[in-house]
Amino acid sequence: MDEYIVEMRHITKRFPGIVANDDISIGIKKGEIFALLGENGAGKSTLMSILFGMYEPDEGEVYIRGEKVEHFSPNHATELNIGMVHQHFKLVSNYTITENIILGMEPKRRLGGLLPVVDVKNADKKIADLSRKYGLEVDPTQKIENLNVSMQQRVEILKMLYREAEILIFDEPTAVLTPQEVEFLLDIIREMRKMGKTIILITHKLEEIKQVAERCAILCQGKLTAVCDVAQTSTKQMASLMVGRDVSFEVEKKPPRFGKEVLQVEHLVVKNADGFPVVNDVSFGVRSGEIFAIAGVAGNGQVEIADAVAGMVQCAEGKITLADADITHASTRARIEKGLAYIPEDRQSSGLILDFSLGDNLLLKRYYQEPYCEKGILQRDAFEKKSRELIEQFDIRSGQGEKTTVRSMSGGNQQKAIVAREIELNTPCIIFVQPTRGLDIGAIEHIHEQILKERDKGKAILLISLELDEIMKLADTIGIIYNGQLLKIAAAETLTTNEVGQYMMGVKAE
């Protein structure tokens, strides 16, 4: 159909043990923002990876500008002016921004009229001009390893624009961004649409779809359930189509029953590599049956507090006590054995071993204990039995069950695996850092239920989240951090969202 710049007809894609896409047909109009909505593992990224040429469909056809695609490869997709920003960025960390952007299509000039060399200087200028044009300003000479996540994402977007992409695919673009960075990115997407680009947004964040998309296709377990006009469809309708059931946006929270203090942090100081204190004289306690949440804008020291308690970074000063034992200088394993579970911020680098199986990852902290190990020999039957229990209990979706390589799983299902492993440890204290980052609405609902269930069992929970709504829903006590210091600690019911936001920005101080 001529009205569509992209048309995918009857697309089916299978992997071992799973049908990722099951007879899907969609059409995308030129110059629209089209959202692809679905749970983690619903087949959104697979479908767009086919469009970008990373996979070939087992069945079905793809048409770009009315022409059938005969060859599937990222190079051919680039020739067809299709670009993709992947959920996990594809950048070379020790290369500069320019070197990453021009990689594979390096501009050449001749030295002395003879010897061909890469013209980095002109490329730097072109990329600086391009970044200004789209409001994505970067220093092209900076190395990727020195950039934060949102700047790396700008580089991925510039890579597409440099290659003159007309059809731009964004895979979970806001999963790793702060609320302020999300607004900035959505503005950029609107601007690119004004300039005639066609945008495909893979996401499960309903509010973002409502803000920018005109139409959305909803996938559920590999099947297309609906194509909706966004303005005419409520978030509640979208959520139920996506998950296949009604979803509650509210959490049922019982009144707290506080016990004695389980975790005590006294006068904590954590310094960065340059010796600068990123956590400065922080003190608080978390009681049994309490969710103590630390609210703050990203980069104010909240993650370093969690890492110091978990033993991932050294504390320069202060004392950490867990269940009456001083763990300030204890090893990470000693802290686990004293009763600490930890869901880290970065699931891929700190939470999982990506090339291990799902079963091995689920028992990373228990493998040396009975019944999983007897006389130094791993008991595979016990591994498999426990893994299957956790996969079912936490609804972890994977093509080959406990044998699935974790790298091949969706980001949301990787997160569910970490949460399952840590909760199963049954420790008196659990630290959750960004527990629902990158999760769909059904999985968020499930994880919130799990956090509240653990709190009601009498666990002490330290919650660190950039999602203010999540903190306001779950917390019993809120500590607000700004510039490495806790400006305020108060019972959650005594604080409004607006007050917390003011403390987070450093506008209010005790």
MOSULCOR-V843296 format. One record per residue. RES is the residue in one letter. SS is DSSP state (h for helix, s for strand, l for the rest). PHI is phi as a letter, one per 40 degrees, with the letter a starting at -180 (none if undefined). D_LAST is the distance of its C-alpha to the last C-alpha in Angstrom with 2 decimals. Layout:
res: <RES:RES>
ss: <SS:SS>
phi: <PHI:PHI>
d_last: <D_LAST:D_LAST>
//
This chain:
res: <M:D:E:Y:I:V:E:M:R:H:I:T:K:R:F:P:G:I:V:A:N:D:D:I:S:I:G:I:K:K:G:E:I:F:A:L:L:G:E:N:G:A:G:K:S:T:L:M:S:I:L:F:G:M:Y:E:P:D:E:G:E:V:Y:I:R:G:E:K:V:E:H:F:S:P:N:H:A:T:E:L:N:I:G:M:V:H:Q:H:F:K:L:V:S:N:Y:T:I:T:E:N:I:I:L:G:M:E:P:K:R:R:L:G:G:L:L:P:V:V:D:V:K:N:A:D:K:K:I:A:D:L:S:R:K:Y:G:L:E:V:D:P:T:Q:K:I:E:N:L:N:V:S:M:Q:Q:R:V:E:I:L:K:M:L:Y:R:E:A:E:I:L:I:F:D:E:P:T:A:V:L:T:P:Q:E:V:E:F:L:L:D:I:I:R:E:M:R:K:M:G:K:T:I:I:L:I:T:H:K:L:E:E:I:K:Q:V:A:E:R:C:A:I:L:C:Q:G:K:L:T:A:V:C:D:V:A:Q:T:S:T:K:Q:M:A:S:L:M:V:G:R:D:V:S:F:E:V:E:K:K:P:P:R:F:G:K:E:V:L:Q:V:E:H:L:V:V:K:N:A:D:G:F:P:V:V:N:D:V:S:F:G:V:R:S:G:E:I:F:A:I:A:G:V:A:G:N:G:Q:V:E:I:A:D:A:V:A:G:M:V:Q:C:A:E:G:K:I:T:L:A:D:A:D:I:T:H:A:S:T:R:A:R:I:E:K:G:L:A:Y:I:P:E:D:R:Q:S:S:G:L:I:L:D:F:S:L:G:D:N:L:L:L:K:R:Y:Y:Q:E:P:Y:C:E:K:G:I:L:Q:R:D:A:F:E:K:K:S:R:E:L:I:E:Q:F:D:I:R:S:G:Q:G:E:K:T:T:V:R:S:M:S:G:G:N:Q:Q:K:A:I:V:A:R:E:I:E:L:N:T:P:C:I:I:F:V:Q:P:T:R:G:L:D:I:G:A:I:E:H:I:H:E:Q:I:L:K:E:R:D:K:G:K:A:I:L:L:I:S:L:E:L:D:E:I:M:K:L:A:D:T:I:G:I:I:Y:N:G:Q:L:L:K:I:A:A:A:E:T:L:T:T:N:E:V:G:Q:Y:M:M:G:V:K:A:E>
ss: <l:l:l:s:s:s:s:s:s:s:s:s:s:s:s:l:l:s:s:s:s:s:s:s:s:s:s:s:s:l:l:l:s:s:s:s:s:s:l:l:l:l:l:h:h:h:h:h:h:h:h:l:l:l:l:l:l:l:s:s:s:s:s:s:l:l:s:s:l:l:l:l:l:h:h:h:h:h:h:l:l:s:s:s:s:l:l:l:l:l:l:l:l:l:l:s:h:h:h:h:h:h:l:l:l:l:l:s:s:s:s:l:l:l:s:s:s:s:l:h:h:h:h:h:h:h:h:h:h:h:h:h:h:l:l:l:l:l:l:l:l:l:s:h:h:h:l:l:h:h:h:h:h:h:h:h:h:h:h:h:h:h:l:l:l:l:s:s:s:s:s:l:l:l:l:l:l:l:h:h:h:h:h:h:h:h:h:h:h:h:h:h:h:h:l:l:l:s:s:s:s:s:s:l:l:h:h:h:h:h:h:h:l:l:s:s:s:s:s:s:l:l:s:s:s:s:s:s:s:h:h:h:l:l:h:h:h:h:h:h:h:h:h:l:l:l:l:l:l:l:l:l:l:l:l:l:l:l:l:l:s:s:s:s:s:s:s:s:s:s:s:l:l:l:l:l:s:s:s:s:s:s:s:s:s:s:s:l:l:l:s:s:s:s:s:l:l:l:l:l:l:h:h:h:h:h:h:h:h:h:l:l:l:l:l:l:s:s:s:s:s:s:l:l:s:s:l:l:l:l:l:h:h:h:h:h:h:h:l:s:s:s:s:l:l:l:h:h:h:h:h:l:l:l:l:l:s:h:h:h:h:h:l:l:l:l:l:l:l:l:l:l:s:s:l:l:s:s:l:h:h:h:h:h:h:h:h:h:h:h:h:h:h:l:l:l:l:l:l:l:h:h:h:l:s:h:h:h:l:l:h:h:h:h:h:h:h:h:h:h:h:h:h:h:l:l:l:l:s:s:s:s:s:l:l:l:l:l:l:l:h:h:h:h:h:h:h:h:h:h:h:h:h:h:h:h:l:l:l:s:s:s:s:s:s:l:l:h:h:h:h:h:h:h:l:l:s:s:s:s:s:s:l:l:s:s:s:s:s:s:s:h:h:h:l:l:h:h:h:h:h:h:h:h:l:l:l:l:l:l>
phi: <none:c:c:b:c:b:b:b:b:f:c:b:b:b:b:d:g:a:b:c:b:b:f:b:b:a:b:b:c:c:g:b:c:b:b:b:b:i:c:d:g:c:h:c:c:c:c:c:c:c:c:c:g:c:b:b:c:c:a:h:b:b:b:b:f:g:c:c:c:c:b:b:a:d:c:c:c:c:c:c:g:b:b:a:b:c:d:b:d:b:b:c:c:c:c:c:d:c:c:c:c:c:d:g:a:c:c:b:b:b:c:g:g:b:c:c:b:c:c:c:c:c:c:d:c:c:c:c:c:c:c:c:d:b:g:b:d:b:c:d:c:c:c:d:c:c:b:c:c:c:c:c:c:d:c:c:c:c:d:c:c:c:c:f:c:b:b:b:b:b:c:f:c:b:c:b:b:c:d:c:c:c:d:c:c:c:c:c:c:c:c:c:c:d:c:g:c:b:b:b:b:c:a:b:c:c:c:c:c:c:c:b:c:c:b:a:b:b:b:b:f:g:b:c:c:a:b:b:c:c:c:c:b:c:c:c:c:d:c:c:c:c:c:g:a:c:b:c:c:b:b:c:b:c:d:c:b:c:b:c:c:c:b:b:b:b:f:c:b:b:b:c:c:c:g:c:c:c:b:b:f:c:b:a:b:b:c:d:g:b:b:b:b:b:b:i:c:d:g:b:h:c:c:c:c:c:c:c:c:c:g:c:b:c:c:c:a:h:b:b:b:b:f:g:b:c:b:d:b:c:c:c:c:c:c:c:c:c:h:b:b:a:b:c:c:b:c:c:c:b:c:b:b:c:c:c:c:c:d:c:c:c:b:d:b:b:d:c:b:c:c:c:a:b:f:g:b:c:b:c:c:c:d:c:c:c:d:c:d:c:c:c:c:b:f:c:c:a:c:b:f:c:c:c:c:d:d:c:c:c:d:c:c:c:c:c:c:c:c:d:c:c:c:c:c:f:c:c:b:b:b:b:b:f:c:b:d:g:b:c:c:c:c:c:d:c:c:d:c:c:c:c:c:c:c:c:c:g:c:c:b:b:b:b:a:c:c:c:d:c:c:c:c:c:c:c:b:b:b:b:b:a:f:g:b:c:c:a:b:a:c:d:c:c:b:c:d:c:c:d:d:c:c:d:c:g:c:b:a:c>
d_last: <62.87:62.50:59.29:57.41:56.40:55.72:57.67:57.57:60.41:60.73:58.62:58.81:57.34:57.76:56.35:57.55:56.82:55.00:55.82:52.83:54.25:56.87:59.00:56.24:57.21:54.82:55.28:52.71:53.36:53.14:49.92:47.94:44.73:45.99:43.71:44.90:42.97:43.34:41.99:41.62:45.23:46.71:48.63:46.65:46.41:50.03:51.31:49.64:50.73:54.26:53.75:52.50:55.57:53.95:55.96:59.28:59.58:62.05:63.15:62.56:62.46:59.97:60.80:59.06:60.20:63.10:64.36:64.47:62.61:65.19:63.29:59.84:57.90:54.69:56.95:58.94:55.79:54.65:58.11:57.56:54.29:52.06:48.81:46.31:42.74:42.65:39.75:39.93:40.54:43.93:43.07:44.43:41.44:43.22:44.67:43.17:42.17:45.57:47.51:45.98:46.70:50.31:51.17:54.55:55.38:55.07:56.37:59.20:60.79:63.86:63.62:66.65:67.88:68.63:65.90:63.36:59.70:56.39:55.13:51.42:50.88:52.02:50.15:46.89:47.55:48.49:45.37:43.08:44.88:44.66:40.91:40.35:42.68:40.65:37.13:36.81:36.55:37.05:38.43:41.76:42.13:38.99:39.78:38.63:37.21:34.60:33.39:30.67:31.85:31.46:33.42:36.08:36.43:37.06:39.83:41.41:41.42:42.93:45.52:46.74:46.76:48.63:51.25:51.53:50.57:51.19:50.15:46.66:45.56:41.86:41.45:38.01:36.45:32.85:32.75:30.83:28.73:25.12:24.81:24.64:27.70:29.50:29.37:30.70:33.51:34.54:34.86:37.11:39.20:39.73:40.75:43.23:44.75:45.31:47.19:49.55:48.20:48.57:45.43:45.51:42.13:42.16:39.14:38.08:35.00:36.20:33.59:34.41:38.10:37.59:35.90:38.60:41.78:44.92:46.62:45.84:48.09:46.90:48.12:48.21:49.72:51.65:53.11:52.40:51.42:50.86:50.46:48.25:47.50:43.67:43.28:45.54:44.01:40.89:38.42:39.56:43.19:42.38:40.54:43.49:46.03:44.13:43.72:46.91:45.27:42.73:39.13:36.27:33.08:31.25:30.54:31.72:29.08:29.94:27.53:26.08:27.73:25.51:27.36:26.51:24.19:26.22:23.95:21.67:19.89:18.90:17.52:19.10:19.99:22.25:24.04:26.06:29.74:29.02:27.03:23.69:20.72:19.76:17.73:15.84:15.18:14.40:14.96:15.64:18.74:20.92:23.28:26.78:26.97:23.40:22.31:19.00:18.18:16.20:15.62:15.56:17.92:20.88:20.86:17.26:18.51:18.62:22.44:22.58:20.65:23.34:26.09:25.14:25.23:28.51:30.01:30.45:28.67:28.47:25.32:25.31:23.39:22.10:23.77:24.40:26.16:28.03:29.91:29.90:31.35:29.81:30.09:28.18:31.46:33.50:35.46:34.60:37.59:36.64:33.21:35.06:37.47:34.73:33.49:31.26:31.97:30.42:30.67:29.87:28.68:32.06:34.81:37.65:36.82:34.93:35.87:39.63:42.83:44.16:47.83:47.92:48.96:46.60:48.03:47.33:43.72:43.16:44.27:42.82:40.93:43.80:46.95:47.79:47.62:50.37:51.76:50.88:52.39:55.31:56.77:54.97:56.36:54.18:55.29:55.32:56.30:53.20:51.04:52.61:52.40:48.66:47.92:49.82:47.95:44.54:45.82:46.94:43.95:41.38:43.73:43.80:46.33:48.55:52.12:53.62:51.43:50.36:52.63:50.72:49.35:45.58:45.70:47.80:45.35:42.95:39.29:38.27:40.90:39.84:36.31:37.89:39.87:36.81:35.08:38.43:38.88:35.46:35.51:39.10:38.06:36.78:34.11:31.52:28.65:28.57:26.33:26.62:25.62:26.42:28.99:30.35:30.42:33.84:34.93:36.76:35.80:38.18:36.87:33.19:34.17:35.97:33.14:30.59:33.21:33.61:29.89:29.77:33.12:31.90:28.82:31.28:33.48:30.74:29.51:26.01:24.87:22.33:22.20:21.16:22.02:21.65:22.95:20.15:22.88:23.87:20.45:20.19:23.80:23.74:20.45:19.97:16.51:14.29:12.18:10.94:11.89:11.83:14.11:14.77:11.38:9.74:6.23:6.59:9.82:11.46:15.08:16.43:18.01:14.87:13.68:15.81:16.99:15.79:12.10:12.43:14.30:11.79:9.17:12.42:13.40:10.32:10.40:6.96:3.79:0.00>
//
